[in-house]
Amino acid sequence: MSKIVILGAGIAGHTAAGHLRRKLGKEHEVLVVSPNRNYQWVPSNIWVGIGKMKAEDVIFPLEPLYKRKGIGYKQAKVLSFHPEGNASKSKPFVKVEYVFGEKKGTQEIVDYDYLINATGPKLAFDLTEGLLPGTNKLYSVCTYDHATHASDALHELISQIKKSNKKVKILIGTGHAKATCQGAAFEYILNVEKELQKHKVRDKAEVIWISNEYELGDFGMDGMLLDYGGINMRSKDLVEMVFEDRGIKWILGAAVTKVEDGIVYYENLDGEFKTETFDFGMLIPAFSGHGFNAFDKKDEDITDKLFKGFMIVDADYTPRPYEEWTVQDWPETYQNPSYKNIFAPGIAFAPPHSISKPRKSKNGTAIFPAPPRTGMPSGITAKLVADNIIDSIQSGTESLHHKGSMGNMGAACIASAGFGMTQGSGVSITTYPIVPDYVKYPNTGGRDLKKTFGDIGLAGHWVKLSLHYAFIWKAKMRPFWWLIPE
């Protein structure tokens, strides 16, 4: 019998748990450890953030589902990793602490045969002074709870505009020099702008995009050349067209350093220190590792064998100039090289390098997006990790047959640009590969134009809405859920 422990119940952890339980016999144990009691379909938090969906539309409780499916569950947080066991316990384990219920505060040892670290990122609001959601007129859509509060604040502001006829300023984008997830902020600013139109107050609001990107449409992937209606177009030009059409202004190459009540302080690539005022803001924080520690069987610190901020996997982390990195440096199995029974799919793995070109301000401040690993890549990498563990258990020997590098993996992203059955819209972008391969596709910016394309329109909204219901069905593990691709 094998015991597989999964840390985290987001897209990666939940996906891995579902596939493991479906394909392994009941003699094998699948256990999920997560501090969260609910699963949340994060991509739809955008719609919660404008009041078009409620929190209950994007979440459901984990424990009843896991109980029905025969998946173990502990509502606890990880404290430390012990991949060799210790003097009193020979089997590898993690130390956890319960965060809810009668056992709250109680620590426990959880041993394993295979460990999947799917803890994702820490939302590092603390890395930018004053960025905490709900303070300084700032909000977030990173969680369903944050998004609910953002919607309340947005509609309160709209109500004030209607009553007083005053003009306001709305600021949306990234809140740290190396933040990622520009796509979520891009989607939110389009939905907020549409909401202002709906309430007939758009002329009373200045809407501004602020980002650490060097160019619009970078999205942490160094931008892309794509096919748009049969012509070649850069993502920069596509996003610029979208913003100009909606009257959205932009500030680029901005490292937000501090936020006070309605004032954001930032440094730009020219080395200038500037401010921008606002009445409502939503800035994506930096993502960081959780700061876990690891110990060997003698209880000596071996954190550097497992973590480099995020977890170390089968990537090539050898330091070298940006121009010398290749797609072959990216991981394929998400296996830790020191401990072969530990894996880290999704956002939990440490990327070997930036995808966007690193840039510094004239003052030496690094200002560029970190690599995105959310959504589709999280599901794909979680499934391949689960399949490799399943094959290894069933064959009795290590199997790493299933592989998937972000250098040969595509991603489809549909950014909602307004909600409505007839008035909704979506900006659809499909990219292949995620990490550009300049050797294979030297003349098209490192990407295959047959698989890299963009579109704008109502069809995108319908697809986005359909995917919401499809992936909620999949996450609830309803009949034939596994037929829905990651």
Salt bridges, closest charged atoms under 4 A:
GLU27 OE2 - HIS28 NE2 3.40
GLU108 OE2 - LYS74 NZ 2.83
ASP111 OD1 - LYS3 NZ 3.13
ASP111 OD2 - LYS89 NZ 3.13
ASP113 OD2 - LYS91 NZ 3.50
ASP126 OD2 - LYS122 NZ 3.85
ASP145 OD1 - HIS149 NE2 3.96
GLU187 OE2 - LYS464 NZ 2.96
GLU193 OE2 - ARG202 NE 2.80
GLU195 OE1 - LYS52 NZ 3.42
GLU195 OE2 - HIS155 NE2 2.86
GLU195 OE2 - HIS199 NE2 3.34
GLU206 OE2 - LYS249 NZ 2.80
ASP237 OD2 - ARG234 NE 3.36
ASP237 OD1 - LYS236 NZ 3.84
GLU240 OE1 - LYS236 NZ 3.33
ASP245 OD2 - ARG246 NH1 3.49
GLU260 OE2 - LYS258 NZ 3.38
ASP261 OD1 - LYS137 NZ 2.95
GLU272 OE1 - LYS274 NZ 3.67
GLU276 OE2 - LYS169 NZ 2.73
ASP316 OD2 - ARG320 NH2 3.18
ASP329 OD1 - ARG320 NH1 3.12
ASP387 OD1 - LYS23 NZ 2.75
ASP387 OD2 - LYS383 NZ 2.89
ASP391 OD2 - HIS402 NE2 2.93
GLU486 OE2 - HIS19 NE2 2.93
GLU486 OE2 - LYS474 NZ 3.23
